[in-house]
Amino acid sequence: GFEWREPGCSMCLAMNADRLEPGERCASTSNRNFEGRQGAGGRTHLVSPAMAAAAAVAGHFTDVRTLA
């Protein structure tokens, strides 16, 4: 699935309830990542804007080149 998030430092830092749950994955266009940054037990994948859009359209990680 896909969830649209507002830009800003909420999910970015897991500084409130807007965070990944254990086992959830996130496609993020952030410029940095470290373990637990967006929620303990979550997995953040740093992606380009094109890849983030492709994942949103497909509903899962995909090869952006297949959408051209």
HTML snippet that shows the backbone in 3Dmol.js (N, CA, C, O; Angstrom):
<script src="https://3Dmol.org/build/3Dmol-min.js"></script>
<div id="view" style="width:600px;height:400px;position:relative"></div>
<script>
const pdb = `
ATOM      1  N   GLY A   1       0.810  -1.181   0.000  1.00  0.00           N
ATOM      2  CA  GLY A   1       0.000   0.000   0.000  1.00  0.00           C
ATOM      3  C   GLY A   1       0.857   1.249   0.000  1.00  0.00           C
ATOM      4  O   GLY A   1       2.081   1.187  -0.113  1.00  0.00           O
ATOM      5  N   PHE A   2       0.197   2.369   0.127  1.00  0.00           N
ATOM      6  CA  PHE A   2       0.849   3.665   0.040  1.00  0.00           C
ATOM      7  C   PHE A   2       0.150   4.639   0.969  1.00  0.00           C
ATOM      8  O   PHE A   2      -1.079   4.648   1.044  1.00  0.00           O
ATOM      9  N   GLU A   3       0.902   5.447   1.666  1.00  0.00           N
ATOM     10  CA  GLU A   3       0.364   6.544   2.472  1.00  0.00           C
ATOM     11  C   GLU A   3       1.069   7.821   2.078  1.00  0.00           C
ATOM     12  O   GLU A   3       2.299   7.870   2.063  1.00  0.00           O
ATOM     13  N   TRP A   4       0.313   8.854   1.758  1.00  0.00           N
ATOM     14  CA  TRP A   4       0.884  10.156   1.424  1.00  0.00           C
ATOM     15  C   TRP A   4       1.154  10.893   2.718  1.00  0.00           C
ATOM     16  O   TRP A   4       0.273  10.975   3.574  1.00  0.00           O
ATOM     17  N   ARG A   5       2.350  11.429   2.884  1.00  0.00           N
ATOM     18  CA  ARG A   5       2.719  12.187   4.080  1.00  0.00           C
ATOM     19  C   ARG A   5       3.061  13.613   3.694  1.00  0.00           C
ATOM     20  O   ARG A   5       3.567  13.869   2.602  1.00  0.00           O
ATOM     21  N   GLU A   6       2.779  14.537   4.599  1.00  0.00           N
ATOM     22  CA  GLU A   6       3.141  15.931   4.385  1.00  0.00           C
ATOM     23  C   GLU A   6       4.651  16.081   4.570  1.00  0.00           C
ATOM     24  O   GLU A   6       5.243  15.386   5.396  1.00  0.00           O
ATOM     25  N   PRO A   7       5.290  16.996   3.797  1.00  0.00           N
ATOM     26  CA  PRO A   7       6.714  17.220   3.996  1.00  0.00           C
ATOM     27  C   PRO A   7       6.958  17.881   5.355  1.00  0.00           C
ATOM     28  O   PRO A   7       6.111  18.616   5.864  1.00  0.00           O
ATOM     29  N   GLY A   8       8.103  17.611   5.918  1.00  0.00           N
ATOM     30  CA  GLY A   8       8.448  18.233   7.189  1.00  0.00           C
ATOM     31  C   GLY A   8       9.196  17.272   8.090  1.00  0.00           C
ATOM     32  O   GLY A   8       9.582  16.180   7.671  1.00  0.00           O
ATOM     33  N   CYS A   9       9.395  17.684   9.324  1.00  0.00           N
ATOM     34  CA  CYS A   9      10.221  16.910  10.261  1.00  0.00           C
ATOM     35  C   CYS A   9       9.370  16.151  11.270  1.00  0.00           C
ATOM     36  O   CYS A   9       9.659  16.175  12.467  1.00  0.00           O
ATOM     37  N   SER A  10       8.348  15.494  10.810  1.00  0.00           N
ATOM     38  CA  SER A  10       7.539  14.650  11.677  1.00  0.00           C
ATOM     39  C   SER A  10       7.966  13.205  11.486  1.00  0.00           C
ATOM     40  O   SER A  10       8.679  12.652  12.324  1.00  0.00           O
ATOM     41  N   MET A  11       7.539  12.591  10.393  1.00  0.00           N
ATOM     42  CA  MET A  11       7.952  11.223  10.062  1.00  0.00           C
ATOM     43  C   MET A  11       9.464  11.158   9.873  1.00  0.00           C
ATOM     44  O   MET A  11      10.091  10.138  10.158  1.00  0.00           O
ATOM     45  N   CYS A  12      10.036  12.242   9.399  1.00  0.00           N
ATOM     46  CA  CYS A  12      11.479  12.309   9.157  1.00  0.00           C
ATOM     47  C   CYS A  12      12.285  11.887  10.384  1.00  0.00           C
ATOM     48  O   CYS A  12      13.287  11.183  10.260  1.00  0.00           O
ATOM     49  N   LEU A  13      11.851  12.314  11.559  1.00  0.00           N
ATOM     50  CA  LEU A  13      12.592  12.044  12.798  1.00  0.00           C
ATOM     51  C   LEU A  13      11.845  11.156  13.778  1.00  0.00           C
ATOM     52  O   LEU A  13      12.349  10.877  14.865  1.00  0.00           O
ATOM     53  N   ALA A  14      10.644  10.705  13.407  1.00  0.00           N
ATOM     54  CA  ALA A  14       9.805   9.923  14.329  1.00  0.00           C
ATOM     55  C   ALA A  14       9.668  10.653  15.657  1.00  0.00           C
ATOM     56  O   ALA A  14       9.767  10.050  16.726  1.00  0.00           O
ATOM     57  N   MET A  15       9.434  11.979  15.573  1.00  0.00           N
ATOM     58  CA  MET A  15       9.409  12.791  16.781  1.00  0.00           C
ATOM     59  C   MET A  15       8.037  12.844  17.452  1.00  0.00           C
ATOM     60  O   MET A  15       7.874  13.503  18.479  1.00  0.00           O
ATOM     61  N   ASN A  16       7.058  12.157  16.882  1.00  0.00           N
ATOM     62  CA  ASN A  16       5.733  12.081  17.494  1.00  0.00           C
ATOM     63  C   ASN A  16       5.118  10.741  17.082  1.00  0.00           C
ATOM     64  O   ASN A  16       5.850   9.801  16.774  1.00  0.00           O
ATOM     65  N   ALA A  17       3.821  10.642  17.070  1.00  0.00           N
ATOM     66  CA  ALA A  17       3.166   9.371  16.712  1.00  0.00           C
ATOM     67  C   ALA A  17       3.313   9.030  15.231  1.00  0.00           C
ATOM     68  O   ALA A  17       3.000   7.909  14.829  1.00  0.00           O
ATOM     69  N   ASP A  18       3.777   9.962  14.421  1.00  0.00           N
ATOM     70  CA  ASP A  18       3.959   9.748  12.983  1.00  0.00           C
ATOM     71  C   ASP A  18       5.299   9.052  12.762  1.00  0.00           C
ATOM     72  O   ASP A  18       6.307   9.701  12.483  1.00  0.00           O
ATOM     73  N   ARG A  19       5.299   7.716  12.889  1.00  0.00           N
ATOM     74  CA  ARG A  19       6.533   6.937  12.789  1.00  0.00           C
ATOM     75  C   ARG A  19       6.230   5.563  12.214  1.00  0.00           C
ATOM     76  O   ARG A  19       5.077   5.134  12.170  1.00  0.00           O
ATOM     77  N   LEU A  20       7.282   4.877  11.773  1.00  0.00           N
ATOM     78  CA  LEU A  20       7.134   3.509  11.284  1.00  0.00           C
ATOM     79  C   LEU A  20       6.945   2.561  12.458  1.00  0.00           C
ATOM     80  O   LEU A  20       7.577   2.704  13.504  1.00  0.00           O
ATOM     81  N   GLU A  21       6.071   1.601  12.264  1.00  0.00           N
ATOM     82  CA  GLU A  21       5.912   0.526  13.240  1.00  0.00           C
ATOM     83  C   GLU A  21       6.931  -0.567  12.919  1.00  0.00           C
ATOM     84  O   GLU A  21       7.410  -0.637  11.788  1.00  0.00           O
ATOM     85  N   PRO A  22       7.270  -1.412  13.877  1.00  0.00           N
ATOM     86  CA  PRO A  22       8.206  -2.506  13.593  1.00  0.00           C
ATOM     87  C   PRO A  22       7.746  -3.327  12.385  1.00  0.00           C
ATOM     88  O   PRO A  22       6.590  -3.742  12.305  1.00  0.00           O
ATOM     89  N   GLY A  23       8.662  -3.552  11.458  1.00  0.00           N
ATOM     90  CA  GLY A  23       8.366  -4.325  10.255  1.00  0.00           C
ATOM     91  C   GLY A  23       7.873  -3.502   9.082  1.00  0.00           C
ATOM     92  O   GLY A  23       7.873  -3.995   7.954  1.00  0.00           O
ATOM     93  N   GLU A  24       7.447  -2.249   9.308  1.00  0.00           N
ATOM     94  CA  GLU A  24       7.005  -1.408   8.197  1.00  0.00           C
ATOM     95  C   GLU A  24       8.204  -0.904   7.412  1.00  0.00           C
ATOM     96  O   GLU A  24       9.302  -0.761   7.950  1.00  0.00           O
ATOM     97  N   ARG A  25       7.976  -0.636   6.126  1.00  0.00           N
ATOM     98  CA  ARG A  25       9.030  -0.111   5.253  1.00  0.00           C
ATOM     99  C   ARG A  25       8.586   1.230   4.703  1.00  0.00           C
ATOM    100  O   ARG A  25       7.394   1.484   4.528  1.00  0.00           O
ATOM    101  N   CYS A  26       9.560   2.084   4.434  1.00  0.00           N
ATOM    102  CA  CYS A  26       9.291   3.434   3.957  1.00  0.00           C
ATOM    103  C   CYS A  26      10.230   3.778   2.809  1.00  0.00           C
ATOM    104  O   CYS A  26      11.430   3.514   2.878  1.00  0.00           O
ATOM    105  N   ALA A  27       9.676   4.368   1.756  1.00  0.00           N
ATOM    106  CA  ALA A  27      10.483   4.943   0.676  1.00  0.00           C
ATOM    107  C   ALA A  27      10.603   6.427   0.992  1.00  0.00           C
ATOM    108  O   ALA A  27       9.610   7.152   0.928  1.00  0.00           O
ATOM    109  N   SER A  28      11.785   6.882   1.327  1.00  0.00           N
ATOM    110  CA  SER A  28      11.989   8.259   1.762  1.00  0.00           C
ATOM    111  C   SER A  28      12.956   8.990   0.832  1.00  0.00           C
ATOM    112  O   SER A  28      13.963   8.429   0.402  1.00  0.00           O
ATOM    113  N   THR A  29      12.637  10.241   0.530  1.00  0.00           N
ATOM    114  CA  THR A  29      13.538  11.072  -0.267  1.00  0.00           C
ATOM    115  C   THR A  29      14.434  11.919   0.631  1.00  0.00           C
ATOM    116  O   THR A  29      15.056  12.877   0.171  1.00  0.00           O
ATOM    117  N   SER A  30      14.497  11.567   1.907  1.00  0.00           N
ATOM    118  CA  SER A  30      15.381  12.244   2.858  1.00  0.00           C
ATOM    119  C   SER A  30      16.833  12.085   2.421  1.00  0.00           C
ATOM    120  O   SER A  30      17.163  11.194   1.639  1.00  0.00           O
ATOM    121  N   ASN A  31      17.686  12.948   2.928  1.00  0.00           N
ATOM    122  CA  ASN A  31      19.094  12.871   2.538  1.00  0.00           C
ATOM    123  C   ASN A  31      19.955  12.110   3.544  1.00  0.00           C
ATOM    124  O   ASN A  31      21.178  12.092   3.407  1.00  0.00           O
ATOM    125  N   ARG A  32      19.350  11.486   4.544  1.00  0.00           N
ATOM    126  CA  ARG A  32      20.137  10.708   5.506  1.00  0.00           C
ATOM    127  C   ARG A  32      19.255   9.639   6.148  1.00  0.00           C
ATOM    128  O   ARG A  32      18.027   9.719   6.143  1.00  0.00           O
ATOM    129  N   ASN A  33      19.930   8.647   6.694  1.00  0.00           N
ATOM    130  CA  ASN A  33      19.221   7.574   7.372  1.00  0.00           C
ATOM    131  C   ASN A  33      20.162   6.906   8.366  1.00  0.00           C
ATOM    132  O   ASN A  33      21.369   6.833   8.133  1.00  0.00           O
ATOM    133  N   PHE A  34      19.622   6.432   9.445  1.00  0.00           N
ATOM    134  CA  PHE A  34      20.352   5.584  10.382  1.00  0.00           C
ATOM    135  C   PHE A  34      19.322   4.715  11.085  1.00  0.00           C
ATOM    136  O   PHE A  34      18.131   5.028  11.078  1.00  0.00           O
ATOM    137  N   GLU A  35      19.770   3.641  11.682  1.00  0.00           N
ATOM    138  CA  GLU A  35      18.864   2.667  12.283  1.00  0.00           C
ATOM    139  C   GLU A  35      17.926   3.331  13.288  1.00  0.00           C
ATOM    140  O   GLU A  35      18.373   4.036  14.193  1.00  0.00           O
ATOM    141  N   GLY A  36      16.635   3.102  13.124  1.00  0.00           N
ATOM    142  CA  GLY A  36      15.636   3.631  14.041  1.00  0.00           C
ATOM    143  C   GLY A  36      15.232   5.070  13.796  1.00  0.00           C
ATOM    144  O   GLY A  36      14.408   5.597  14.543  1.00  0.00           O
ATOM    145  N   ARG A  37      15.771   5.724  12.792  1.00  0.00           N
ATOM    146  CA  ARG A  37      15.492   7.149  12.562  1.00  0.00           C
ATOM    147  C   ARG A  37      14.001   7.434  12.417  1.00  0.00           C
ATOM    148  O   ARG A  37      13.508   8.418  12.967  1.00  0.00           O
ATOM    149  N   GLN A  38      13.281   6.594  11.691  1.00  0.00           N
ATOM    150  CA  GLN A  38      11.863   6.864  11.448  1.00  0.00           C
ATOM    151  C   GLN A  38      10.952   5.927  12.229  1.00  0.00           C
ATOM    152  O   GLN A  38       9.762   5.819  11.933  1.00  0.00           O
ATOM    153  N   GLY A  39      11.509   5.258  13.216  1.00  0.00           N
ATOM    154  CA  GLY A  39      10.736   4.365  14.069  1.00  0.00           C
ATOM    155  C   GLY A  39      11.496   3.082  14.342  1.00  0.00           C
ATOM    156  O   GLY A  39      12.024   2.455  13.423  1.00  0.00           O
ATOM    157  N   ALA A  40      11.549   2.697  15.591  1.00  0.00           N
ATOM    158  CA  ALA A  40      12.275   1.483  15.981  1.00  0.00           C
ATOM    159  C   ALA A  40      11.684   0.267  15.278  1.00  0.00           C
ATOM    160  O   ALA A  40      10.476   0.037  15.325  1.00  0.00           O
ATOM    161  N   GLY A  41      12.538  -0.500  14.632  1.00  0.00           N
ATOM    162  CA  GLY A  41      12.096  -1.715  13.951  1.00  0.00           C
ATOM    163  C   GLY A  41      11.597  -1.499  12.542  1.00  0.00           C
ATOM    164  O   GLY A  41      11.307  -2.467  11.840  1.00  0.00           O
ATOM    165  N   GLY A  42      11.487  -0.247  12.106  1.00  0.00           N
ATOM    166  CA  GLY A  42      11.074   0.054  10.732  1.00  0.00           C
ATOM    167  C   GLY A  42      12.278   0.077   9.808  1.00  0.00           C
ATOM    168  O   GLY A  42      13.417   0.202  10.259  1.00  0.00           O
ATOM    169  N   ARG A  43      12.021  -0.044   8.511  1.00  0.00           N
ATOM    170  CA  ARG A  43      13.112  -0.002   7.527  1.00  0.00           C
ATOM    171  C   ARG A  43      12.868   1.157   6.577  1.00  0.00           C
ATOM    172  O   ARG A  43      11.818   1.230   5.939  1.00  0.00           O
ATOM    173  N   THR A  44      13.828   2.059   6.480  1.00  0.00           N
ATOM    174  CA  THR A  44      13.746   3.202   5.580  1.00  0.00           C
ATOM    175  C   THR A  44      14.671   2.973   4.402  1.00  0.00           C
ATOM    176  O   THR A  44      15.848   2.658   4.573  1.00  0.00           O
ATOM    177  N   HIS A  45      14.132   3.133   3.214  1.00  0.00           N
ATOM    178  CA  HIS A  45      14.911   3.013   1.984  1.00  0.00           C
ATOM    179  C   HIS A  45      15.045   4.410   1.393  1.00  0.00           C
ATOM    180  O   HIS A  45      14.039   5.031   1.052  1.00  0.00           O
ATOM    181  N   LEU A  46      16.271   4.915   1.266  1.00  0.00           N
ATOM    182  CA  LEU A  46      16.489   6.220   0.650  1.00  0.00           C
ATOM    183  C   LEU A  46      16.360   6.058  -0.855  1.00  0.00           C
ATOM    184  O   LEU A  46      17.049   5.237  -1.461  1.00  0.00           O
ATOM    185  N   VAL A  47      15.474   6.843  -1.455  1.00  0.00           N
ATOM    186  CA  VAL A  47      15.180   6.714  -2.882  1.00  0.00           C
ATOM    187  C   VAL A  47      15.147   8.088  -3.535  1.00  0.00           C
ATOM    188  O   VAL A  47      14.997   9.109  -2.863  1.00  0.00           O
ATOM    189  N   SER A  48      15.287   8.096  -4.848  1.00  0.00           N
ATOM    190  CA  SER A  48      15.170   9.333  -5.617  1.00  0.00           C
ATOM    191  C   SER A  48      13.696   9.728  -5.695  1.00  0.00           C
ATOM    192  O   SER A  48      12.825   8.896  -5.441  1.00  0.00           O
ATOM    193  N   PRO A  49      13.400  10.990  -6.044  1.00  0.00           N
ATOM    194  CA  PRO A  49      12.008  11.385  -6.240  1.00  0.00           C
ATOM    195  C   PRO A  49      11.297  10.517  -7.286  1.00  0.00           C
ATOM    196  O   PRO A  49      10.122  10.188  -7.120  1.00  0.00           O
ATOM    197  N   ALA A  50      12.000  10.147  -8.356  1.00  0.00           N
ATOM    198  CA  ALA A  50      11.392   9.294  -9.386  1.00  0.00           C
ATOM    199  C   ALA A  50      11.030   7.927  -8.811  1.00  0.00           C
ATOM    200  O   ALA A  50       9.963   7.393  -9.114  1.00  0.00           O
ATOM    201  N   MET A  51      11.901   7.360  -7.990  1.00  0.00           N
ATOM    202  CA  MET A  51      11.617   6.054  -7.386  1.00  0.00           C
ATOM    203  C   MET A  51      10.481   6.154  -6.385  1.00  0.00           C
ATOM    204  O   MET A  51       9.656   5.244  -6.302  1.00  0.00           O
ATOM    205  N   ALA A  52      10.419   7.238  -5.622  1.00  0.00           N
ATOM    206  CA  ALA A  52       9.318   7.427  -4.678  1.00  0.00           C
ATOM    207  C   ALA A  52       7.988   7.488  -5.421  1.00  0.00           C
ATOM    208  O   ALA A  52       7.003   6.892  -4.984  1.00  0.00           O
ATOM    209  N   ALA A  53       7.955   8.201  -6.536  1.00  0.00           N
ATOM    210  CA  ALA A  53       6.730   8.278  -7.341  1.00  0.00           C
ATOM    211  C   ALA A  53       6.368   6.914  -7.912  1.00  0.00           C
ATOM    212  O   ALA A  53       5.198   6.533  -7.910  1.00  0.00           O
ATOM    213  N   ALA A  54       7.364   6.176  -8.402  1.00  0.00           N
ATOM    214  CA  ALA A  54       7.111   4.843  -8.963  1.00  0.00           C
ATOM    215  C   ALA A  54       6.561   3.905  -7.892  1.00  0.00           C
ATOM    216  O   ALA A  54       5.633   3.141  -8.160  1.00  0.00           O
ATOM    217  N   ALA A  55       7.116   3.954  -6.692  1.00  0.00           N
ATOM    218  CA  ALA A  55       6.630   3.110  -5.600  1.00  0.00           C
ATOM    219  C   ALA A  55       5.204   3.492  -5.214  1.00  0.00           C
ATOM    220  O   ALA A  55       4.391   2.621  -4.902  1.00  0.00           O
ATOM    221  N   ALA A  56       4.894   4.788  -5.235  1.00  0.00           N
ATOM    222  CA  ALA A  56       3.541   5.238  -4.915  1.00  0.00           C
ATOM    223  C   ALA A  56       2.542   4.747  -5.957  1.00  0.00           C
ATOM    224  O   ALA A  56       1.450   4.301  -5.605  1.00  0.00           O
ATOM    225  N   VAL A  57       2.901   4.823  -7.222  1.00  0.00           N
ATOM    226  CA  VAL A  57       2.012   4.374  -8.303  1.00  0.00           C
ATOM    227  C   VAL A  57       1.805   2.864  -8.232  1.00  0.00           C
ATOM    228  O   VAL A  57       0.679   2.382  -8.357  1.00  0.00           O
ATOM    229  N   ALA A  58       2.893   2.120  -8.032  1.00  0.00           N
ATOM    230  CA  ALA A  58       2.820   0.657  -8.024  1.00  0.00           C
ATOM    231  C   ALA A  58       2.279   0.102  -6.702  1.00  0.00           C
ATOM    232  O   ALA A  58       1.731  -1.000  -6.666  1.00  0.00           O
ATOM    233  N   GLY A  59       2.433   0.866  -5.618  1.00  0.00           N
ATOM    234  CA  GLY A  59       2.020   0.376  -4.310  1.00  0.00           C
ATOM    235  C   GLY A  59       3.062  -0.497  -3.641  1.00  0.00           C
ATOM    236  O   GLY A  59       2.810  -1.081  -2.587  1.00  0.00           O
ATOM    237  N   HIS A  60       4.234  -0.585  -4.253  1.00  0.00           N
ATOM    238  CA  HIS A  60       5.353  -1.367  -3.721  1.00  0.00           C
ATOM    239  C   HIS A  60       6.612  -0.912  -4.440  1.00  0.00           C
ATOM    240  O   HIS A  60       6.538  -0.189  -5.433  1.00  0.00           O
ATOM    241  N   PHE A  61       7.770  -1.334  -3.941  1.00  0.00           N
ATOM    242  CA  PHE A  61       9.014  -0.987  -4.615  1.00  0.00           C
ATOM    243  C   PHE A  61       9.036  -1.658  -5.983  1.00  0.00           C
ATOM    244  O   PHE A  61       8.663  -2.823  -6.119  1.00  0.00           O
ATOM    245  N   THR A  62       9.470  -0.919  -6.983  1.00  0.00           N
ATOM    246  CA  THR A  62       9.474  -1.418  -8.354  1.00  0.00           C
ATOM    247  C   THR A  62      10.650  -0.813  -9.107  1.00  0.00           C
ATOM    248  O   THR A  62      11.328   0.079  -8.598  1.00  0.00           O
ATOM    249  N   ASP A  63      10.883  -1.286 -10.285  1.00  0.00           N
ATOM    250  CA  ASP A  63      11.931  -0.735 -11.147  1.00  0.00           C
ATOM    251  C   ASP A  63      11.344   0.471 -11.875  1.00  0.00           C
ATOM    252  O   ASP A  63      10.482   0.316 -12.740  1.00  0.00           O
ATOM    253  N   VAL A  64      11.804   1.659 -11.531  1.00  0.00           N
ATOM    254  CA  VAL A  64      11.258   2.895 -12.102  1.00  0.00           C
ATOM    255  C   VAL A  64      11.350   2.903 -13.627  1.00  0.00           C
ATOM    256  O   VAL A  64      10.543   3.549 -14.296  1.00  0.00           O
ATOM    257  N   ARG A  65      12.314   2.200 -14.165  1.00  0.00           N
ATOM    258  CA  ARG A  65      12.491   2.177 -15.623  1.00  0.00           C
ATOM    259  C   ARG A  65      11.345   1.472 -16.332  1.00  0.00           C
ATOM    260  O   ARG A  65      11.147   1.680 -17.529  1.00  0.00           O
ATOM    261  N   THR A  66      10.588   0.647 -15.625  1.00  0.00           N
ATOM    262  CA  THR A  66       9.474  -0.069 -16.263  1.00  0.00           C
ATOM    263  C   THR A  66       8.247   0.816 -16.424  1.00  0.00           C
ATOM    264  O   THR A  66       7.301   0.433 -17.112  1.00  0.00           O
ATOM    265  N   LEU A  67       8.243   1.982 -15.808  1.00  0.00           N
ATOM    266  CA  LEU A  67       7.091   2.885 -15.894  1.00  0.00           C
ATOM    267  C   LEU A  67       7.255   3.952 -16.956  1.00  0.00           C
ATOM    268  O   LEU A  67       6.348   4.756 -17.169  1.00  0.00           O
ATOM    269  N   ALA A  68       8.391   3.972 -17.623  1.00  0.00           N
ATOM    270  CA  ALA A  68       8.650   5.009 -18.630  1.00  0.00           C
ATOM    271  C   ALA A  68       7.849   4.760 -19.892  1.00  0.00           C
ATOM    272  O   ALA A  68       7.943   5.532 -20.846  1.00  0.00           O
TER     273      ALA A  68
END
`;
const viewer = $3Dmol.createViewer("view");
viewer.addModel(pdb, "pdb");
viewer.setStyle({}, {cartoon: {color: "spectrum"}});
viewer.zoomTo();
viewer.render();
</script>
